[in-house]
Amino acid sequence: MALTIDLGVAELAATRFAISPLSETVSALQQLGDRDRQPIHLPWLRWAADELARHPLDLPRTWPLIVSDRPAWPEFLVPAPRGAGTSLEDDLAALRRTTAPQVRASLLRVFGDDPPAAVAELAARPVAGLRAIAAELRAAHDRLIAPHWSRIRAVLEADVVHRARQLAAGGAERLFTDLHPDLRWRDGRLMLGGARWRAERAVNRGPGGLVLMPVVLGSPYVLIKKSTSTQTTVRYPARGVGALWTAGTRAPAGSAVRLLGRARADLLEALRSPTTTTELARALGVTPSAVSQHLGVLRESGLVARERSGRHVLYMTTALGAALLGTTAH
């Protein structure tokens, strides 16, 4: 059984990638609420638990929407970004633009005719409710996502660069097949299978093409909006997430130190998760110029690769560099 999206030529041509800080914020709250929790995020979950134990977050409007006994949550909480890399303020502005009928229809689909009190209040006063939810989500982002955003964004951008290559090399079929094991593309249809789908269901696709959104702090599954007032989003686990919370936290292999020296071996270990020169310098406590010099040598040796993503230049280990560290490349 599968969830199916029909895509014509025009919709496929308009399909694009996007990165969303709000998507990561909502996903992080769901991880804290034990919804599709991933063990690879345990380092972040421990950090977040300690952070919230010191200064709890008050989310009376948002939490009942995100963490409940319902299998779904309101689609308007993560609107489709208008650009490839929107800011949090852009995302929150799109959330606040959700119309009252759209809010009520989404709440009805999720909670039915007998919603909890907080949900009923939002349905009764959607404009004020969305303003309050946007403020709560901004506070959650500042506390839980912003301290890690530069590293999270680097992983997301590296994923988009890789997917763009897959699309250029093999078209839509190769792109969607590589996106997730539960996804497949055939005869103008994108199908999401797996054990979570016990019946055939078609997506009520939004206007335009799909918006493909990698997610770091999220579910191991693909999440597709089944009904939406904006473009239909396909949120999927980003590549390279496994190394995000562990890169640079362990000593490099002795063989790497003997071959490269301590400084370059430490740098190679830190690059198990994609990052920028500035972040490397901050993490390792050295100057950006020293990092750039070491990166030049590692690149010439085939141990590190460089990719440009918009205004950022990302560095990451190659398969050869990962083999030297005794790990697996992204």
Order of alpha helices (4+ residues) and beta strands (2+ residues): beta-alpha-beta-alpha-alpha-alpha-alpha-alpha-alpha-alpha-alpha-beta-beta-beta-beta-beta-beta-alpha-alpha-alpha-alpha-beta-beta-alpha
